[in-house]
Amino acid sequence: MRMTFALFYVSLISEFGLGRGETALGYFLTWLLILGFGPLAGSLYDRFGPGLVVSAGGILLGSSLALTGLAQNLWQYYLSFGVLGAAGIAFIMVPTTAAVSRRFPRSRGTAISIISAGASSSALIFYLLITWLIAILIWRTTFEIYGLIVVLRIVPLTLLAFRKPFLVADSASRDTGIPPSPSPVSKPTLVTESSIAPDHALGEAMHTVQLWAVFIMWGLGVIGYQIMTTQQVAHALDRGFDATTIALMFSLAGGLTTAESLIRGALSDR
């Protein structure tokens, strides 16, 4: 959703007749409001596990896209894409990352990089698909189709991915990722993700320099960069590039990012 927003951005500028800054604010809200919805998603994950929360996120995100296609004025666009979209993204991103990182402690970097590669590799398909749909339909209908695709893809795959609780034998297996050999003394116990005690309590983590350093790094680096990329399609059109060429270049970038994600994950584990 966020990676392909730049393709809708030009249509939104034309539709609402506003400046680029005002139009881009809806996209910015999806990042800003994750500051609020992210902790909520994490709290619900701790209580209910990833399956229910991520499924709800898929429904929220799909609804966000469909309602954006129906928006008739700026505040409706801000509410549907910015607010509802932020909730959907947070409910998908936070529990999925947490569940996978805890499931694969010895290869956490690689596991998370596969998630990142999934996101960037989707750009290979969706940049071209959305460019084509906007060209043959209108941007509103494309948003509605996109929302339907999101719901039909995320909810079933979530239920498939998190259909069983994880089998954890004891604390040693959680630390190493290798379950010990069964013995009469230590038998595996079936537990859910939410029952595994965290390494640090939330209060302790809030007082560490490391947590806030990552917070600032993510905000200035990742979010700042993503907001800037919103303007790239409009800028390229201003410079005379056609929509097909722009879509191909973004798809190429997605493919390169996929490869980079997998390499980065392997390096982080080493």
N, C-alpha and C positions, 0 to 999 in steps of 0.2 A: 504493500500500500504506500509506504513512505518513499520507496525507491522510484515508483512510477508516478508519483504525484506531479512531477515536473511536466509530464505529458498533458495532464488536465489543466495545469496552471494557466496556460495561454488561453484556453477556452473560458476559464473562470474570469480572467481579466476582461475578456470581451463581453461576457454575459452580464457582469455586474457593473461594468463601466467605471471601475475604480483603478487606483494606482497599484503598482506591483507590491508595494509594502503592505497595503491594506489587504490585498488578496492573499499574500503569503502568510498573513497572520493566522489563518485557519490551520495551515501546516505547522506553524511554529507552536500552536497550542497543543498539538498532539505530542510534542516533545516536552513542553513546559508542564503540562498536567500529569505526565507520568511521575513527576515528583510527588504528587498526591496519590494517584492510583497505584503506583508501584508498591509502596508499603502496604496498602490495602490488599493488593493481590498476594503479597507475601504472607500476610496474616491469614488470609483465607486458605492459602496453600498449606500453611502449618496446621490448620484445623481440619480441612476436608481432603487434602491431597491434590495432586495435579489434575486428575481426570475431570472432575466436576468444574474446577476453576477454568481450565483451558477451554473446555467445551463452551462454558458461558462466554469466555472471551471471543471465541469464534462467532457466536451468535451476535454479540455486541458489535464486533468489527464488521460483519456482513451487513448488519442493520445500519451501521454508520455509513457505509458506502452507498447502500440503496437510498437512504434518506438524503444523502448529499445530492444524489441525482434528482431529487424532488424539491430541493431548496429553491425558494423563490426570491429570497433576499439575503443580505449579508449575514444577519444574525442567525438565521436558520442554518446557513453554511457553517458558521463558527460552531454552533451547537452540535450539529450532526457530525461533521468531519473532525472538528477540533476536540470537543469534549467527549463525545461518545467514542470517537476513534481512539483517543488516548486511553480510555478505559479498556477497550478491546485489546489494544496492543499490550498494555501492562498485564492483563489477565492471561495473555498467551505467553509473553516473553519471560516474565518473572518465574512462574511455576515451572515452565519447561527447563529453563536454565538451571534452576535449583535442583530439580529432580534428576536431571542427567548428570550434573556435577557430583551429586552425592552417590549416584549409582555406580560411577566409574572413578573411584578415587585415585587409582594408579595411572590412569590415562585420561585425566580430567581435561587437559588441554586439547587432546585430540577429539574427545567427545564433544566439547563445546565448539571446536572448529568445524566439525561436521554440521552442527546446527547452523553456524554462520555460512558455511558453504551452501547449505540448502537455501538460505535466504538469497544469497547473491546469484546462485545458479538459476533461481526462478526468474531473475531479470532477463536471462537469455530468451525465455519464452514470453514473459509478460510485457516487456517493452515492445516487442513486435506485435503481439496480440492486441494490446490496447491501442497502439498506433493505428492498426488496421481497423479495429472496431470504431474508433472515433471517426475515421475517414469514411466508413460506409454507413454508419449510423449517426448518432449525435452523442456528445459527451454525457448527457443525462442518462441515456439508455445504456451506455457503456458502464457507468457507475453502478447501475442496477444489476447488470449482468455480472459485473465484478463482485458485487456483494453476494450474489447467489453462488458464485464459484467458491468464494471464501467459506461460506457456511457448509456447503456440500463437501468441501475438501477437509476442513479443519475438524469438524465435529466427529465424523467417522474415524479419521486417523487418530484423533486423541483417544477415543474409546478403545481403539486397537492398541495403541502404544502403552496406555496405562491401565490395561484391563486387569492386571494382577498386582498385588502388593509384592514388594521385593523380599526375597528370602535372605535373612541375615542371621548368622550363627551367634556371633558375640561381638564385642567391641573391637577385638583384634582383627576380625575379618573386615570391619568397616574401615579400619586404618590402612590395611594392605590391599583390600580388594580381592583377596584369595580366601575362600571359606576353608576353615580347618577341616581335617578329616573327621567324620562322624565317630563319636565314641559314646559309651554308656554314660560318661560323666558330663559331656557337653553335647546336647542335642540341638539342632537348628530350631529356631523359633520364628514363626511367621509374624512379621510386623509390617506396619505401613510406614510410608515415608515420614508421615507427620509424627510418628512415635519415636523417631531417632533424635536423641538429644543433640543440639548444636554444639560446636566446639566452644563458642563464646556466647554468653547471654547478650541480648540486645543492648542493655545498658552498658556493659563492658565495651562492646564494639563502638558505641557512640563516643567513647572517650579515647579512642585510638587515633593517632595521627594518620595511620595507613588508610583507614576507612575514608576520611575526609580528603586525603590526597587523591584517592581513586575517584571520589565524587567530583572533585574539581577537574581532574584530568578528563573524565568522561564528559563533563559539561562543556569545557572549553574546546576539547578536541573533537569528539565524536559528534555531539549535538551541533556545535558551531559549524563543522564541516557540512553536515547534512542540510542545515538551513541554507548554506551558500549554494549547494548543488541545485536547490529549487529553481534558481535563476538561470541555470545553464541552458535549458531548452529555449526559453524566451530569448536569451542572448544569442544563441546560435541561429535562431530564425531571423533575428535582427541583422545578423551578419550575412544572410543570404543562403544558409544551408536549408535543404528541403527536409521534410519530416521523416522520410524513410532513412536518409543518411544519418540523421540524429539518433533514430531508434537503433540502427545497426551499431553505432558507436557506443551507445549505452549498453547494448547487449554484449559487445566485446568487453567493455569494462566489467560487466557482471561476470563474464567467464574468467577474466584475469583475477578478479577478486576471489572467485571460488578456489582457484589454484593457490592463491596467497593464503587463504584461510586454512587450508589443509597443511601447508608447510609451516605456518605459524603455530598451529596446534601441536604438531610433532616436535618443533623446536622448544616449545614451552614445557613439554613433558620431560625433555632432556635437560 
